[in-house]
Amino acid sequence: MRFLLVTLAKLALVVLITLGFYAIYLDSSLTKRFASERYQASAIVYARPLTLEPTAPLRMSQVLAELTQLRYQQSATTAASGSYRRSGDQLEIHRRPFDFASGPAMAQKVRVSFANGRVASLRSLPDGRMLSQFQLDPLVLGQVTGDQGEDRLLVGLERVPNLLIETLLLVEDRDFYHHAGVSLSSIGRAALANLAAMETVQGGSTLTQQLVKNLYLTREQTLWRKANEALMALIIDFRFSKNEILETYFNEIYFGQDGGRAIHGVGLASRYYFGKSVEELEPAEMALLVAIVKGPSYYNPHRYPERVKKRRDMILQLMFAENLLSQPAYLTALDTTLVAPKGPRVGQTWAPHYLAQVKQELSQLNVPEDWAQQGLRVFTYFDPLAQQIAEASVASQLPRLSKAEELQAAVVIAEPDNASLVALVGDRQPQQFGFNRASMAIRQVGSLIKPTIYGLALAQKNSFHLGTIVEDQPLELQEADGSTWRPANYDGKFQGSLMLYDALAQSRNLPAVRLGLSVGIPAVVDKLQAAGVDTPIPSVPSLALGSVELSPLQVSELYGVWAQQGRYRSYATIQALTDHRGLEFYQRRPPAGYEVFDEVTTALVNYGLRGVINEGTGKALAALFGSDALAGKSGTTNDYRDSWFVAYDEDKLVTVWLGRDDNQPIHLTGSSGALPVVAEIFSQLGVRPLATQPPAPLQLTAFHPQTGVAIPLDCPSQRRFPAYPQALPEQVNCDGEIDERAWWEKLFN
């Protein structure tokens, strides 16, 4: 017996020593990991905040659509933030509080009046003060996860409502602030409470133990795992404050699955289930989140509403019994709907191709390496209304244009004024991940290259103007390999002599080739490179007809030169970056860019591109939106393999490409294929007509329709274009010739 006791004592000593060394190891490693590597936060990507301002082209239906996406609730009183009320042509909106990139904004109530497809007025409530601008909180576009692939929106403990904290502790760990990480009394009390309720309403593990299990351990039910969990909980409780542990718990706890992403933390769970920030949660919503904690899969409110409601109501009853809720609040909470039905976007990624562009741009910015510890909020230029319109336009037009399912599409919508991308469609199936045709499909651009050639010609003010006569005649050119190139027009015909303006508006090929040879193909290459083209550019005559290959995004930037007074600026998706607490460390300033064409030459080319819409290959748009509202250009490649159309108004630039991935013919021109998609997009977006006043020193000048020489403005047969001032002799007639005076007229003059 003595030997046995001594042996047991020795074994106990060895166990104690081993346990001591293990505890020291755990203390060292666990303390370091918990202090600096508790979790990885997501980069939360936000759309642009919808800005309301008087005269803005915005319909009530568009604002209502955005409020629905933001999960605002229709209310008779709009007493609570996140609600709205419609009355005739007015909307009363109670905006939620939100930390914008520019700083936090409190909840605010406004009344918006609409008239003729525009915002008529904007008033603050209840004082009725006129406002010049008002922003809604932005939609969450998606998340960029860290290496562990988990999503969460970090929140400080000070932002978590006290009622949520008290309810969680009531259900999960009443003695949290009094035990050392493990509580035997909690285990006993939970057992009695669960027995009385005939179901699990309280847990035996402390919050610290649950946190340890979520962070560091598996879910296997073994004695060793439970012992390890208890020891680790004791260490963490000893090393860290209760508030640090509780804040970590609120940011770490798992709340279920949204498609392929895991919802971690109460901040993201509040957004996912209720579309609101954690500060705005109502008692019923807090009870629901606490109910889900017990088993996110088992208590999934979208799949098992009756089961979840029973547990939520049990928690509400417990809250009422513990005087956390008054009787009226308790009865109201019992009647509250669990969660709103899943919207069309729940479980889907908003615009995966746009989000991919954000990720690419994010990798190029100077982002702190430890952003996953601090969290990242990415504020973009993404416009959900424009994105939905682009997706819907592709979905409705492609089946009408062709029965071939292989027909693909790409759409880029940009705002040249701030050099930003607001919407991208990279596939006819907008949820299709992978190949993003908007940025990755490198295709020949056809006639889209022509404005660059015309710009080079019009920059030579002593040689060319919009009335200059150019030749649309057959042409043969010797290629480097000895073959002969005979360019032709898309209709197979030749018009002989015509004005430069008409050649551009009608997209005639032969005049473009002749002009390209006149200004020099190397000069065309230089201008394209100055306009941001970084793909190989063949320095051959066929370049004049678009033998260069560009992506739709590159085409958008190329045409941004014409939309922005001749300056090139690369487009961006990211506007600002902050951490999850709102500290800003990046704010984009739209670049000044650099001059590709001077302002006067740009105005002349834009006049011709308005002509494309007014009377040329894009005249179907003029029939819809009126003359001079838009400028643009069609593009069609050999054998009808690519259909392009680019159009822009004062605000937006829309680029559409249609084609097949295998580069087979689609039998659509730019006007018959891409243009209808552009038309539907602008029909929904609305058009802000272009400013048409030509810059100095341009003046409206009359030209002879056949010879292209300047003639007096009062001539009956003439064509008028903006041009550099030309001093006409007093005796010039309507044929552009000098009238010879009789000898008696000369005698008296």
Salt bridges, closest charged atoms under 4 A:
ASP27 OD2 - ARG239 NH2 2.50
GLU66 OE2 - ARG48 NH1 2.91
GLU92 OE1 - ARG85 NH2 3.02
GLU92 OE1 - ARG111 NH2 3.63
ASP127 OD2 - ARG129 NE 3.67
ASP137 OD2 - ARG96 NH1 3.20
GLU150 OE1 - ARG152 NH2 3.04
GLU150 OE2 - HIS264 NE2 3.90
ASP151 OD2 - ARG261 NH1 3.36
GLU158 OE2 - ARG581 NH1 3.84
ASP173 OD2 - HIS179 NE2 2.86
ASP175 OD2 - ARG189 NH2 3.08
GLU229 OE1 - ARG225 NH1 2.44
GLU229 OE2 - LYS226 NZ 3.49
ASP237 OD2 - LYS242 NZ 2.51
GLU244 OE2 - ARG38 NH2 3.61
GLU247 OE2 - ARG581 NH2 3.52
GLU252 OE1 - ARG152 NH2 2.87
GLU252 OE2 - HIS264 ND1 3.82
ASP258 OD2 - ARG261 NH2 2.76
GLU279 OE2 - ARG159 NE 2.68
GLU280 OE1 - ARG96 NE 3.81
GLU285 OE2 - LYS276 NZ 3.25
ASP313 OD2 - LYS309 NZ 2.76
ASP313 OD1 - ARG312 NH2 2.94
GLU322 OE2 - ARG174 NH2 3.57
ASP383 OD1 - ARG48 NH2 2.86
GLU391 OE1 - ARG345 NH2 2.78
GLU415 OE2 - LYS652 NZ 3.13
ASP427 OD2 - ARG437 NH1 2.75
ASP472 OD2 - ARG508 NE 2.94
GLU476 OE2 - ARG486 NE 2.91
ASP491 OD2 - ARG508 NH1 3.00
ASP502 OD1 - ARG719 NH2 2.94
ASP628 OD1 - ARG610 NE 3.24
ASP639 OD2 - ARG641 NH2 3.24
ASP642 OD1 - ARG443 NE 2.84
ASP651 OD1 - ARG688 NH1 2.81
ASP661 OD2 - ARG437 NH2 2.64
ASP662 OD2 - ARG660 NH2 2.78
ASP735 OD1 - HIS704 NE2 3.57
GLU740 OE1 - LYS746 NZ 3.98
